[in-house]
Amino acid sequence: MATRDIIGAGPRAVAGVMERRGIKPRIALAESILDGDVNISRHDALLASGMSSDLGAIRRIVLRWRSRAEGPALIGGPVASDPERAILKAGADLCVIGEGESTLEELLDLGLEEGRLPDTEGLLNIRGIAYLDGGVVRVNPLRPMMRREVYDGLKPSTDAVMDYSLFRSARVYVEVLRGCSNYRRAMISLPSGSCAGCGRCLKGGLEERYDCPRGVPPGCGYCSVPSLFGPPKSRSMDGIVEEIGGLLSKGVRRIVLSAPDFLDYGRDLLVEPEPLTDPERPEPNYSALEGLLSRLAGLDSVLEGRASMMVENVKPCLVTPQAADILGHYLAGTPVNIGLETGSAEHALQLGRTSSPEVSIQAVERLGRAGLKPYVYFIHGLPGQTSETVEETVDCIRRSVEAGASRIILYRFRPLPMSAFRDQPIAPPAAKDRLSKRIYDAAREANMRLKEDLRGEKLRVVIAEPFERDKRYHVAYPMLHGPVVLVDSAAGLDGEVVDVEVVGVVSDRIVRGRLRDGTF
């Protein structure tokens, strides 16, 4: 509910598996089910997907399902990476762990297509699931990482995007690759699987980096992406262009090319058959990046300004001058996210980060000069946070803005299953921790200054829906870059692209806009 303008790629991927078999899935938001807007008794099975923080909502959904429907309840997505907790707390029948498409195919073959779970003997042979057996949670071995050729053969649903009420104004995520190339490891001393200092994940060959002799999960210590999805595997340009063309034909306006690092796109092809486990070498696959972006920029809706393209995340260590120029040429004026997380170089190394703060600041400068709008991530309450790392982080927030950052995004540390920090305690709210509050205050002050700078600027936005707190205004989202905009006198313009002038600042996340003449 905090990110109403985001439509993720996962549910459409699952819907695509079912549509190919002639099944008609329905995607529903959690609040639609809990508010009774969906008649769930008409459906044969519930497949609930969420983040780890969504487990409470999933539990309420499953309870409602049990009271009104007969079929099985399954859980997928990142929340399923702690399957025992997910099944027992949510009351579901089964969890799908990690990449779910092939697992779902097997479940459908063994009975789920008829609205029933396979029997215990059938479940025993399906990898990548956990299920209840006599009141005990059984966790099967994980499924091997999906091969690129199999992944590229999947076709996410484009029809299912229309199940979302805000599909014309929301950012619709399209997966261009899956997995992450950061196979470095956290070096902070942990109760289980602590780093032995062998250096394999920093200097070893691509195959060597894959496994750690001490069992430390790969990637930044707070992230579970490499554990869940493995090294990067890129989709073909044809598949991506076909999917985006289908979405645009349905009236989608804003496309996000989704990846843990967009600059990993095509790098896996440069090292095949070895896994891409080095976050820095080789450099980006410039021809693949330019080839994909040039084809997307040539789509009619994009050329005519009726739709926009954005990328999500990039690793600072891959933001070479050439990479920045390519992104700037095709995506000028759009946001791009860079993780900086901590301002301490030593802390960054201990966390398993791919880049030092200095390299990250340099990446912000390069992207800003290329015409993009860098958004910079920080995390408060990380393991290893000290008064020294906090002061360095506060200074890096200031330096990020000076380097060209358009927004500071701050998260509170939460331990994720299958990450190196999975057993660490959740960080307290910034208001309750003196050190974290220093970071929070610095981020909020920076964002307020950046929003004030927008006053008088013209933004092209898409009108979304009435503002719940004050019906005089409509919520609008920038086509390219900027904060949420509250627009007055916009009744009847839902889904339309219009120009507005920023006339005031509501908060560090919201501005007020006035309609200018013309729609598109």
C-alpha positions, 0 to 999 in steps of 0.5 A: 500500500506504500508503493501503489504506483508499482506493479512488479514482474513476479505475479505476471510471470506466474500468470504467464505459466498458467495462461499457457496451459489455458488456465485463467488466473486473476491477480488481486492486490492484498487490500482488495481481498481483505476489503472483500472486493474480490469474490474468492469463492469462485477460484480454485487455488490461492497463490500469495506472493510477498516480501518478508514484511508482508507475512502478516497480510498474507496470514490474513488473506489465507484466513479469509481464503479458508473461510470462503474457499475449498482449494489449497493456499500456496505462498511464493516470493521472497517471504517463502525463503523462510518456509517453515515460518511462512507456512506455520505463521500464515497457515498455508499448505505449501511454499515455493522457494526461489524461482517458481515457474518450473516448480509451478509447472510440476505442481500443475501437472500433479493436480494443482490444475484441478484445484488440489495439491499433489499427494505426499508421495508426489510432493516428495519428488518436487524440488524447491518446495516446503509443505506440511506433512502430518503437522511437520514442515518438510523442506525439499532440496532446492531446485537448481538455478534455471538455465538461461535458455529455459528462463528466456523461453518463459512468457510473462502475461501482458493481459494480466496487467489489466487486473491492476486498477492503476495499470495506466499510471503505475510503473510496470516492471519488466524483467530483463535479467534475473540474478546478481553478479556480486559473489563477494561475501560479508566479512563481518563476524557472524554466529554461523558461517563467518568469513575465514578470509581466504579471498576466493570471492574477491580474487578467484576465478568465476567458478571458484567464487560460486561456492564459499568453503565456510558456507557464507551466502553470496552477495551483500550481507543484507541481500538474498538475491544471489542465494535465491536466483543465482548469477545473472541470466539475461533475456533475449532482446526479442522477448523483452521487446515483445512483452513491452509491446504487449503492455504498451498496447494495453495502455501501460504508460511507464515501463521499468526495465527491472534487474538487480543491476541493469548493467549486468544485462548481456554480461553473462553472454561474455563469459558463458559457459562460466557463471557471471560471479564477478561484479566488475569484470568484464565491463558492461556488454555495451553492444547488448545495452545499446541494442536493447535500448535503441529498439525500445526507444523506437517503439511508437508510444515512446517516440510519441511521448505517450510512454516512458522507459526507465531502469532500476538499479545499477552497481556503481562499479559498472558505471563506466563513462561509456555505460553512463553515456549509453544510459544518458542517450536513451534515458535522459531525465529518468531516475536510476538507483545506486546503492551506497548504503554506508559512507565508510569504505571499511564498513562497505568491504565488511558488508560485501559491497562491490564498491567503495563510497568513493566509487559510488560518488563517482558513479553518481557524478557520471550519471548526473553529467549524462542527464540521468537523475540518480537516486542514492540508497542508504541503510541505517542500523546495519550490522557493524554500524558505529558512530564513526560509520554514521558520521561518514554516512551523513557526510556521504549523503551531503556529497551525494547531493553535491554530486548530482543525486536527485533523491536520497532513499533510506531503509531500515535494516531487516534481516532476510532469510538466505542472506548472510545477515539472516540471524541478525536482529532487526534494526530499531526504528530511527526514532529510537536509535541515536545513531540511526536518527542522525542518518534519518535526519540527514536524508530527510533534510537533503530531500526537503532541499531537493523538493524545494528546488523543484518549485516552478519546474514543469513536469509531465505526469500521468494522472492516477486516482483521487487523493484519499485524504483530500478529494480536491486533488488527484495523485499523479506520477511523473513520466520520467522523474520526480516526486508524487504530485498532487494535482487539483482540477484533474477530475476525469483525467485518470490515465491521461498524460498532462503537464503540470507546474510545481507550485508547492512542497507538501513533504519530502516525498510529495509536491503540489502541481497546477495543470498546464494546457494540453494532454497527450 
